[in-house]
Amino acid sequence: MPTELSDDPLAFRAFMDSKLSNGGETLGLGELLALWEYENTPPEEIESTIQSIQRGLEDMYAGRTSDAFEFVERMRKIIQTKSGQ
């Protein structure tokens, strides 16, 4: 079974070497890992994320959203009702 690029430590090492030798000396390990994940995200996952964001924006613009604090309070009441408190 071939190793996916995103799970290949040698490919990640080459990626880090490339970034660090091309002006990325100030990047931390977390930043390098985030860049690696970003650059190796499958196109279908990117498309799915964009569609999800678009649906959320459409809901927001159409007024199909609720305040987070109101939502938490509604959920708290539902949980209390179900648990008999």
C-alpha positions as CSV (number, residue, x, y, z in Angstrom):
1,M,0.0,0.0,0.0
2,P,1.6,3.3,-1.0
3,T,2.1,6.0,1.6
4,E,0.0,9.1,1.1
5,L,2.1,12.3,0.7
6,S,0.5,13.8,3.8
7,D,1.6,10.8,5.9
8,D,5.1,10.6,4.4
9,P,7.7,11.8,6.9
10,L,10.4,12.1,4.3
11,A,8.2,14.3,2.1
12,F,7.4,16.4,5.2
13,R,11.1,16.8,5.9
14,A,11.8,17.9,2.3
15,F,8.9,20.3,2.6
16,M,10.3,21.8,5.9
17,D,13.8,22.0,4.4
18,S,12.4,23.9,1.4
19,K,10.4,26.3,3.5
20,L,13.2,26.9,5.9
21,S,15.8,27.6,3.2
22,N,13.5,30.0,1.3
23,G,12.8,32.7,3.9
24,G,10.8,30.6,6.4
25,E,13.5,30.6,9.2
26,T,11.1,32.3,11.6
27,L,8.3,29.6,11.1
28,G,7.7,27.4,14.1
29,L,6.9,23.7,13.9
30,G,3.2,24.3,14.3
31,E,3.2,26.8,11.5
32,L,5.1,24.4,9.2
33,L,2.7,21.6,10.0
34,A,-0.3,23.9,9.3
35,L,1.2,24.9,6.0
36,W,1.8,21.2,5.2
37,E,-1.7,20.3,5.9
38,Y,-3.1,23.2,3.9
39,E,-0.9,22.5,0.9
40,N,-1.8,18.7,1.0
41,T,-5.6,19.1,1.5
42,P,-7.5,17.0,-1.1
43,P,-9.4,19.2,-3.6
44,E,-12.7,17.5,-2.7
45,E,-12.2,18.4,1.0
46,I,-11.5,22.0,0.0
47,E,-14.7,22.1,-2.1
48,S,-16.8,20.6,0.7
49,T,-15.5,23.2,3.1
50,I,-16.2,26.0,0.7
51,Q,-19.8,24.7,0.2
52,S,-20.3,24.5,4.0
53,I,-19.2,28.0,4.4
54,Q,-21.4,29.2,1.6
55,R,-24.4,27.4,3.2
56,G,-23.7,29.1,6.5
57,L,-23.4,32.5,4.9
58,E,-26.7,32.0,3.0
59,D,-28.3,31.0,6.3
60,M,-26.9,34.1,8.0
61,Y,-28.1,36.5,5.3
62,A,-31.5,34.9,5.2
63,G,-31.9,35.3,9.0
64,R,-31.8,31.5,9.7
65,T,-29.4,31.8,12.6
66,S,-29.7,32.3,16.3
67,D,-27.7,34.0,18.9
68,A,-25.2,31.6,20.5
69,F,-26.2,32.4,24.0
70,E,-29.8,31.9,23.2
71,F,-29.0,28.5,21.6
72,V,-27.0,27.4,24.7
73,E,-29.8,28.4,27.0
74,R,-32.4,26.4,24.9
75,M,-30.1,23.4,24.9
76,R,-29.7,23.7,28.7
77,K,-33.5,23.7,29.2
78,I,-33.9,20.7,26.9
79,I,-31.2,18.8,28.8
80,Q,-32.8,19.7,32.1
81,T,-36.2,18.6,30.9
82,K,-34.9,15.3,29.7
83,S,-32.9,14.6,32.9
84,G,-35.9,15.6,35.1
85,Q,-34.2,18.4,36.9
